[in-house]
Amino acid sequence: MDQEDLKNIATDWFKAFNEHDLEKLLELYDDNAKHFSPKLKVSEPQTNGLIEGKEALRN
């Protein structure tokens, strides 16, 4: 993966995010992706701020 590939991924991510298109956004993630959010740690302490897997990200 080169710089142009990384730039395209970032551009696609921001576009999907700004369009509120969850499915397009999730297409950019691996099925086993992990996401940490300090806000999630506060709002849902049982997660310890960590979401694991594309399905969990979807929910």
Backbone as ProteinMPNN parsed JSONL, in Angstrom:
{"seq_chain_A": "MDQEDLKNIATDWFKAFNEHDLEKLLELYDDNAKHFSPKLKVSEPQTNGLIEGKEALRN", "coords_chain_A": {"N_chain_A": [[0.852, -1.167, 0.0], [0.642, 2.14, -0.929], [1.364, 5.72, -0.577], [-0.616, 7.043, -2.051], [-2.714, 5.189, -2.057], [-3.312, 5.188, 0.689], [-4.114, 7.836, 1.021], [-6.423, 7.812, -0.559], [-8.039, 6.041, 0.882], [-8.393, 7.52, 3.244], [-9.741, 9.751, 2.209], [-12.076, 8.513, 1.236], [-13.081, 7.591, 3.677], [-13.634, 9.996, 5.125], [-15.534, 11.107, 3.391], [-17.666, 9.205, 3.473], [-18.233, 9.363, 6.214], [-19.034, 12.074, 6.488], [-21.287, 12.01, 4.911], [-22.913, 10.519, 6.415], [-23.061, 7.793, 5.957], [-23.188, 4.815, 6.954], [-22.797, 2.165, 6.028], [-21.027, 2.433, 3.83], [-18.887, 3.466, 5.199], [-18.249, 1.343, 6.929], [-17.397, -0.513, 5.068], [-14.773, 0.072, 4.719], [-13.448, -1.028, 6.811], [-11.872, -3.85, 8.366], [-13.307, -7.086, 8.997], [-12.73, -7.854, 11.578], [-12.1, -5.572, 12.955], [-10.976, -3.26, 15.482], [-12.057, -0.764, 17.679], [-11.412, 1.98, 19.684], [-12.882, 4.15, 22.013], [-12.907, 6.911, 24.045], [-15.258, 8.257, 24.763], [-17.18, 6.268, 24.52], [-16.346, 4.625, 26.554], [-17.174, 6.056, 28.737], [-19.973, 6.335, 28.309], [-20.86, 3.713, 27.976], [-19.749, 1.854, 30.108], [-19.254, -0.908, 30.482], [-18.059, -1.799, 28.185], [-15.506, -0.958, 28.323], [-14.647, 0.951, 26.639], [-13.995, -0.211, 24.235], [-14.746, -1.498, 21.067], [-15.27, -4.394, 19.237], [-15.026, -5.869, 16.129], [-16.802, -5.723, 13.011], [-19.601, -5.983, 13.009], [-20.271, -5.211, 15.618], [-19.463, -2.563, 15.484], [-21.364, -1.628, 13.722], [-23.643, -1.686, 15.257]], "CA_chain_A": [[0.0, 0.0, 0.0], [1.482, 3.338, -1.019], [0.779, 6.962, -0.063], [-1.844, 7.342, -2.793], [-3.739, 4.287, -1.515], [-3.682, 5.678, 2.02], [-4.861, 9.082, 0.816], [-7.748, 7.444, -1.067], [-8.8, 5.473, 1.999], [-8.769, 8.636, 4.12], [-10.752, 10.541, 1.503], [-13.303, 7.721, 1.252], [-13.572, 7.558, 5.057], [-14.244, 11.29, 5.447], [-16.732, 11.264, 2.555], [-18.712, 8.361, 4.05], [-18.568, 9.928, 7.522], [-19.781, 13.322, 6.298], [-22.57, 11.675, 4.305], [-23.613, 9.672, 7.391], [-23.288, 6.522, 5.264], [-22.544, 3.81, 7.794], [-22.371, 0.987, 5.259], [-19.809, 2.794, 3.089], [-17.829, 3.62, 6.194], [-17.855, 0.021, 7.404], [-16.685, -1.218, 3.993], [-13.354, 0.4, 4.843], [-12.917, -1.725, 7.981], [-11.761, -5.305, 8.392], [-14.377, -7.706, 9.791], [-12.276, -7.988, 12.967], [-11.579, -4.27, 13.382], [-11.149, -2.843, 16.872], [-12.17, 0.688, 17.792], [-11.446, 2.456, 21.063], [-13.463, 5.48, 22.156], [-13.067, 7.366, 25.429], [-16.666, 8.595, 24.991], [-17.883, 5.007, 24.733], [-15.95, 4.149, 27.882], [-18.01, 6.773, 29.701], [-21.4, 6.087, 28.099], [-21.113, 2.278, 28.136], [-18.55, 1.41, 30.828], [-19.031, -2.347, 30.372], [-17.222, -2.055, 27.007], [-14.186, -0.411, 28.606], [-14.326, 1.83, 25.525], [-13.528, -0.975, 23.081], [-15.702, -2.206, 20.218], [-14.535, -5.362, 18.442], [-15.747, -6.484, 15.021], [-17.613, -4.848, 12.17], [-21.0, -6.031, 13.451], [-20.377, -4.389, 16.822], [-19.386, -1.181, 15.031], [-22.632, -1.327, 13.072], [-24.658, -1.496, 16.296]], "C_chain_A": [[0.903, 1.236, 0.0], [0.72, 4.567, -0.512], [-0.54, 7.293, -0.754], [-3.0, 6.468, -2.312], [-4.237, 4.79, -0.162], [-4.507, 6.966, 1.93], [-6.277, 8.771, 0.344], [-8.632, 6.85, 0.031], [-9.284, 6.586, 2.927], [-9.868, 9.48, 3.492], [-12.099, 9.818, 1.516], [-13.926, 7.695, 2.646], [-14.292, 8.864, 5.402], [-15.525, 11.525, 4.649], [-17.891, 10.465, 3.147], [-19.169, 8.924, 5.398], [-19.441, 11.167, 7.363], [-21.143, 13.093, 5.662], [-23.444, 10.825, 5.237], [-23.977, 8.323, 6.777], [-22.525, 5.411, 5.992], [-22.031, 2.624, 6.992], [-21.104, 1.267, 4.451], [-18.623, 2.926, 4.041], [-17.322, 2.253, 6.65], [-17.142, -0.805, 6.333], [-15.173, -0.996, 4.08], [-12.673, -0.338, 5.998], [-12.851, -3.227, 7.748], [-12.886, -5.863, 9.26], [-14.016, -7.8, 11.27], [-11.702, -6.688, 13.526], [-11.863, -4.024, 14.859], [-11.138, -1.319, 16.904], [-12.263, 1.049, 19.268], [-11.974, 3.878, 21.087], [-13.58, 5.849, 23.63], [-14.523, 7.727, 25.752], [-17.482, 7.336, 25.25], [-17.57, 4.451, 26.116], [-16.801, 4.813, 28.962], [-19.48, 6.381, 29.555], [-21.795, 4.625, 28.264], [-19.893, 1.63, 28.803], [-18.238, -0.082, 30.694], [-18.143, -2.696, 29.174], [-15.766, -1.699, 27.257], [-13.692, 0.448, 27.432], [-13.925, 1.12, 24.245], [-14.684, -1.682, 22.377], [-14.882, -3.132, 19.319], [-15.437, -5.976, 17.372], [-16.671, -5.524, 14.306], [-19.076, -4.847, 12.608], [-21.209, -5.182, 14.695], [-20.283, -2.911, 16.463], [-20.706, -0.735, 14.421], [-23.701, -1.006, 14.131], [-24.23, -0.375, 17.18]], "O_chain_A": [[1.809, 1.357, 0.824], [-0.426, 4.461, -0.074], [-1.476, 7.77, -0.113], [-4.128, 6.941, -2.174], [-5.44, 4.812, 0.096], [-5.472, 7.153, 2.671], [-7.231, 9.4, 0.801], [-9.829, 7.13, 0.094], [-10.442, 6.595, 3.344], [-10.816, 9.877, 4.168], [-13.136, 10.43, 1.774], [-15.147, 7.766, 2.787], [-15.415, 8.848, 5.906], [-16.491, 12.08, 5.172], [-18.989, 11.0, 3.305], [-20.366, 8.953, 5.683], [-20.47, 11.294, 8.026], [-22.058, 13.894, 5.852], [-24.568, 10.461, 4.89], [-25.049, 7.777, 7.036], [-21.372, 5.117, 5.677], [-20.935, 2.129, 7.256], [-20.207, 0.426, 4.396], [-17.501, 2.541, 3.714], [-16.115, 2.031, 6.747], [-16.365, -1.702, 6.661], [-14.394, -1.798, 3.565], [-11.452, -0.275, 6.139], [-13.669, -3.797, 7.027], [-13.367, -5.179, 10.164], [-14.903, -7.824, 12.124], [-10.906, -6.711, 14.466], [-12.851, -4.51, 15.411], [-10.322, -0.672, 16.247], [-13.081, 0.5, 20.006], [-11.566, 4.714, 20.281], [-14.278, 5.172, 24.384], [-14.974, 7.528, 26.88], [-18.374, 7.333, 26.099], [-18.439, 3.873, 26.769], [-17.111, 4.196, 29.981], [-20.159, 6.125, 30.55], [-22.926, 4.324, 28.645], [-19.106, 0.947, 28.147], [-17.076, -0.478, 30.785], [-17.54, -3.769, 29.146], [-14.887, -2.093, 26.49], [-12.491, 0.647, 27.253], [-13.553, 1.77, 23.268], [-15.488, -2.37, 23.006], [-13.907, -2.697, 18.706], [-16.488, -6.536, 17.683], [-17.252, -4.626, 14.916], [-19.722, -3.8, 12.577], [-22.227, -4.501, 14.811], [-20.959, -2.087, 17.08], [-21.116, 0.413, 14.591], [-24.558, -0.15, 13.912], [-24.934, -0.035, 18.131]]}, "name": "protein", "num_of_chains": 1, "seq": "MDQEDLKNIATDWFKAFNEHDLEKLLELYDDNAKHFSPKLKVSEPQTNGLIEGKEALRN"}
